[in-house]
């Protein structure tokens, strides 16, 4: 009986310990990430780009297809499992002749995968919101 009580107390103590949330750092996500940009009710992929993340917050870059120059990403927040970035203005990869005046991204990282959302503001006044999926390349 005493053994059962001790085992029960041990199980209760283990279950009472809260699970630790993954804590992301810039260094832990440093590397090259292939990103899918999705919009609409069926999460249609509208763009695939590459993000180069660095342990230095001032060295993050996004390379869009068909554009010669990468876009600088500004790291604006790091907390828990997430990193928020901003960019802009820069020429749109999807809308020729238009400028993305501001792009906001938030990715939740778990190992070599990331999921999140974006909000893009265009020079036309349009705002497009959607989802992001990212995979770190080796």
C-alpha positions in Angstrom: 0.0 0.0 0.0 2.8 2.4 0.9 4.4 1.7 -2.4 1.2 2.6 -4.3 0.9 5.9 -2.4 4.6 6.8 -3.1 4.2 5.9 -6.8 1.0 7.9 -7.0 2.6 10.9 -5.3 5.5 10.7 -7.8 3.2 10.6 -10.8 1.2 13.6 -9.5 4.5 15.5 -9.0 5.6 14.7 -12.6 2.3 15.7 -14.1 2.2 18.9 -12.1 5.4 20.2 -13.8 4.4 22.5 -16.6 5.8 21.6 -20.1 8.4 24.1 -21.2 7.7 26.0 -24.3 10.3 26.0 -27.0 12.4 29.1 -26.7 13.6 30.3 -30.1 16.7 32.4 -30.5 18.1 34.0 -33.7 21.0 31.6 -33.6 18.7 28.5 -33.3 17.0 29.4 -36.6 20.0 30.6 -38.5 20.2 29.2 -42.0 18.4 29.0 -45.3 14.7 28.6 -45.3 12.5 27.7 -48.3 9.2 29.5 -47.8 5.7 28.9 -49.3 3.5 32.0 -49.4 -0.2 30.9 -49.4 -3.5 32.8 -49.7 -7.2 31.9 -50.1 -9.5 29.4 -48.6 -7.5 26.5 -50.0 -4.1 27.9 -49.1 -3.0 28.2 -52.7 0.7 28.7 -53.1 1.2 32.1 -54.8 5.0 32.5 -54.2 8.0 30.5 -53.1 11.0 32.4 -51.9 14.1 31.9 -49.8 14.8 33.5 -46.4 18.3 33.6 -45.1 18.2 33.9 -41.3 21.2 34.9 -39.3 22.1 35.0 -35.6 22.6 38.7 -36.3 19.2 40.4 -36.5 20.6 43.0 -39.0 21.5 40.3 -41.6 18.2 38.6 -42.4 17.4 38.6 -46.2 14.5 37.4 -48.4 15.1 36.4 -52.0 12.1 36.5 -54.3 12.1 34.7 -57.7 12.8 36.9 -60.6 14.3 39.7 -58.6 18.0 40.5 -58.7 18.3 42.0 -55.3 17.4 40.4 -52.0 15.1 42.2 -49.6 16.3 43.1 -46.2 14.1 41.7 -43.4 14.0 43.6 -40.1 13.7 41.4 -37.0 11.2 43.3 -34.8 10.4 40.7 -32.1 11.7 37.3 -30.7 9.7 35.5 -28.1 8.6 32.0 -27.2 8.6 29.9 -30.4 8.2 33.0 -32.7 10.1 35.6 -34.6 8.4 38.6 -36.2 10.0 40.4 -39.2 9.1 43.4 -41.4 10.3 44.5 -44.8 9.6 47.3 -47.3 9.3 49.1 -49.4 10.4 46.9 -52.3 9.2 45.9 -55.8 6.4 43.3 -55.7 7.3 39.8 -57.0 3.6 39.2 -57.7 2.3 42.5 -59.0 4.5 44.0 -61.7 4.9 47.8 -61.3 3.6 47.8 -57.7 5.6 48.2 -54.5 5.1 46.3 -51.3 5.1 49.2 -48.9 5.2 47.0 -45.8 5.4 43.3 -45.2 4.9 41.8 -41.8 5.7 38.1 -41.1 5.4 36.0 -38.0 6.8 32.4 -38.0 6.4 29.9 -35.2 9.5 27.6 -35.3 9.7 23.9 -34.3 13.1 22.4 -35.4 13.5 22.7 -39.1 9.9 23.7 -39.8 8.1 27.0 -39.4 4.4 28.0 -39.8 2.8 31.4 -39.5 1.2 34.3 -41.3 2.0 37.4 -43.3 0.3 40.7 -44.1 1.5 42.6 -47.2 0.5 46.3 -47.9 0.8 47.5 -51.5 1.2 50.9 -53.0 -2.3 50.5 -54.6 -3.7 50.4 -51.1 -4.5 46.7 -51.2 -3.7 44.6 -48.1 -3.2 40.8 -48.6 -3.1 38.4 -45.7 -2.2 34.7 -45.8 -0.2 31.8 -44.4 3.5 30.9 -44.5 5.2 27.5 -44.3 9.0 27.3 -44.1 11.5 24.4 -44.2 15.1 24.8 -43.3 17.4 23.4 -46.0 20.5 21.4 -45.1 
